[in-house]
């Protein structure tokens, strides 16, 4: 679609899994390569999912040190950061879509992330990611799918959830958004999202002035 008029006051996009692909197993394997411990990959899976990193309660340097002490991870912090960010793939077509949508309505980003991942993606997207209004879990101190996180974003952004569409690839996050009063869409691919937006526009276009 070249133009997509949007019937929402705001569109709230997740980043990972929507705008940027991420292969977490590839990440875990890369980190495990530098660990002599036989069970390293299982421990890495558990430790990397600690929600305190996403909420900004613990720095990623803490994770690096834990890997060093508990699993024998051998690489210094700058190399660890490169490993930590090795699993991303930018979907440039989705960024093009957001740029078009931003001409019609307000576009926001709401992401569970940490500072190292965010800073890396700013570079990988040549700054395009930083051009959008954003609410990042490690900065706001709350993460999806906690209802308080959605309410906090709505309050800080000054948006009405009932007039906003939340887009995320994780059904659990989408269900939580609905519980917080948002309209919501489980993202599977760009074409399906575009059809959703066009379909939601149809009743408005058909109604009398």
Secondary structure as the mmCIF struct_conf table of DSSP 4:
data_model
#
loop_
_struct_conf.conf_type_id
_struct_conf.id
_struct_conf.beg_label_comp_id
_struct_conf.beg_label_asym_id
_struct_conf.beg_label_seq_id
_struct_conf.end_label_comp_id
_struct_conf.end_label_asym_id
_struct_conf.end_label_seq_id
BEND BEND1 UNK A 8 UNK A 9
STRN STRN1 UNK A 10 UNK A 13
BEND BEND2 UNK A 15 UNK A 15
STRN STRN2 UNK A 16 UNK A 16
TURN_TY1_P TURN_TY1_P1 UNK A 17 UNK A 19
STRN STRN3 UNK A 20 UNK A 22
HELX_RH_AL_P HELX_RH_AL_P1 UNK A 24 UNK A 33
TURN_TY1_P TURN_TY1_P2 UNK A 34 UNK A 34
TURN_TY1_P TURN_TY1_P3 UNK A 38 UNK A 39
HELX_RH_AL_P HELX_RH_AL_P2 UNK A 40 UNK A 48
TURN_TY1_P TURN_TY1_P4 UNK A 49 UNK A 49
HELX_RH_AL_P HELX_RH_AL_P3 UNK A 51 UNK A 54
TURN_TY1_P TURN_TY1_P5 UNK A 55 UNK A 56
BEND BEND3 UNK A 57 UNK A 58
HELX_RH_AL_P HELX_RH_AL_P4 UNK A 60 UNK A 66
HELX_RH_PI_P HELX_RH_PI_P1 UNK A 67 UNK A 71
BEND BEND4 UNK A 75 UNK A 75
HELX_RH_AL_P HELX_RH_AL_P5 UNK A 77 UNK A 84
TURN_TY1_P TURN_TY1_P6 UNK A 85 UNK A 87
STRN STRN4 UNK A 88 UNK A 90
HELX_RH_AL_P HELX_RH_AL_P6 UNK A 92 UNK A 101
TURN_TY1_P TURN_TY1_P7 UNK A 102 UNK A 104
BEND BEND5 UNK A 105 UNK A 105
STRN STRN5 UNK A 106 UNK A 111
HELX_RH_AL_P HELX_RH_AL_P7 UNK A 115 UNK A 124
TURN_TY1_P TURN_TY1_P8 UNK A 125 UNK A 127
BEND BEND6 UNK A 128 UNK A 128
HELX_RH_3T_P HELX_RH_3T_P1 UNK A 129 UNK A 131
BEND BEND7 UNK A 132 UNK A 132
STRN STRN6 UNK A 133 UNK A 136
HELX_RH_AL_P HELX_RH_AL_P8 UNK A 137 UNK A 140
TURN_TY1_P TURN_TY1_P9 UNK A 141 UNK A 141
TURN_TY1_P TURN_TY1_P10 UNK A 144 UNK A 145
HELX_RH_AL_P HELX_RH_AL_P9 UNK A 147 UNK A 157
TURN_TY1_P TURN_TY1_P11 UNK A 158 UNK A 158
HELX_RH_3T_P HELX_RH_3T_P2 UNK A 161 UNK A 163
STRN STRN7 UNK A 164 UNK A 168
BEND BEND8 UNK A 169 UNK A 169
HELX_RH_AL_P HELX_RH_AL_P10 UNK A 171 UNK A 179
TURN_TY1_P TURN_TY1_P12 UNK A 180 UNK A 181
STRN STRN8 UNK A 183 UNK A 186
BEND BEND9 UNK A 188 UNK A 188
HELX_RH_AL_P HELX_RH_AL_P11 UNK A 190 UNK A 206
BEND BEND10 UNK A 207 UNK A 207
#
